[in-house]
């Protein structure tokens, strides 16, 4: 509802105010609309990102987008699978030295190549590759179709005040500085990258403050004569300069019309220490050309240059009253491992269904508290890994024999020996591969992407089982239906159709119940509870006589219960509860576990509640 107050400011009432129109904020808008919740998004910039920025969308993120009907558009606009399945390290793009234009290392990455089978076993959704310059307009189109007139770009949050009933925000139209909008909302989602809301709420960031400056160049150029592979999602150049130091620069194809080595647009990325003397754009471009060893006559149009401080920090609190932090407002870290945008999108997905349940009157406030209890530990782990991975990526320099500060002749000799024929060169290259192999913690971390659990969040019913030990490298992912874990992916037969377990939620906001072959009592309990509680439960029996068939036996192996048991899954695809075998009162058991999942506590009419 929109009105005008006595001061002339326009007033608008919504359930949720979203501050920030990047990937996390746009995802929140889409998810809330699909959940039937009205929202207003304000973004201080006049448009979505003009920078390519983050580009790899992992399988878990693509499950989120598939759930909201966005994934197919992303796959269609993004890189084909054959163009984004490897990471390659090169000694340069150009140059005439014996160690120039060499492949230092090549490995499968993000579910490509030899990783494909392992990733496909974990999810029906392969990863995608689409830079934010193109992803964000796509998400904006989806958001605006769902909520016309509810996304205000070039609008800046000025003030934020909270009372017992809600939040009042003052927003300025930056295209017309005299025009103010007063927004009254029940809750605020801060997806502003920490620019405004965290400061207004006094929420400190904890961890490692700025330790690098990151610089991205968005360029148009034909690099195909210099790039040896067509399937590299990232090419990393580490070249020996004239003064004998190794300089590093990422060369990332960005499409959007062609991909791989023939991509017309690229991101060139590198870092430098903070506090360095300010460097103008012309000097930056010259430095990048020198690092890549591009020929003087090679054409390269620089479309934009962006700089941002690299830190490794996490907000002390993800919730402050009626305000919730998501994405970079809650956690910031280097881009190594492609974890930042993915974690932010998954933050928004975790939060949206909880806001919808509380606003709809079916959940308690403790469910909103569970957002921070669940997502902050995930963010801490992601930040730790991203910072460590950044430095691990350059650990290979020790294996080259190049020594920082050594005489240029020494370092040139080491690089020459690395690619020489004979036993010494072979030994050096073999050792180099050993160093590079540790980088799989950056390119093959399926366990890190999928293996986190929410068992300590308070809105999960334990079943007495022990969480499988996690791979410390985050590579291996052991699927489990233990409460708090992501629902395992398995293919089931539904009528004549093959469907993933993650495709069984019939609508956004619904719970999912998967019972064993002896499912009649559970299905009856689900129907009765849905009618009484107003919470939708999509319920299926799996096995003989059930609606679903487990033809290959994968679900039966992963579910962890017998034919009398059941798994209850939250709207975000995480297991809320599991009953391992037959129980005396399925209706009471389901009622209690659903109440726990919704932050309501014991039923006051039950013996436990009294």
Secondary structure, 3 states (H helix, E strand, C coil): CEEECCCCCEEEEEEEEEECCCHHHHHHHHHHHHCCCCEEEEECCCCCCCCCCCCEECHHHHHHHHHCCCHHHHHHHCCCHHHCCEEEEECCCCCCCCCCCCEEEEEECCCCHHHHHHHHHHCCCCCEECCHHHHHHHHHHHHHHHCCCCEEECEEEEEEEECCCCEEEEEEECCCCCCEEEEEEEEEEECCCCCCHHHHHCCCEEEEEEEEEEEEEEEECCCCCCCCCCCEEEEEEEEECCCCCEEEEEEEEEECCCCHHHCCEEEEEEEECCCCCCCCHHHHHHHHHHHHCCCCCCCCEEEEEEEEEEEEEEECCCEECCEEECHHHCEECCCCCCCHHHHHHHHHHHHHHHHHHHHCCCCCHHHHHHHHHHHHHHHHHHHHHHHHHHHHCCCCHHHHCCCCCCCHHHHHHHHHHHCCCCHHHHHHHHHHHHHHHCCHHHHCCHHHHHCCECCCCCCCCCCCCCCCCCCCCCCCCCCCCCCCEECCCCEEEECCEEEEHHHCCCCCCCEEEEECCCCHHHHHHHHHHHHHHCCCEEEEEECCCCCEECCCCHHHHHHCCCCCCEEEECCCCEEEEEECCCCCCHHHHHHHHHHHHCCCCCCCCCCCCC
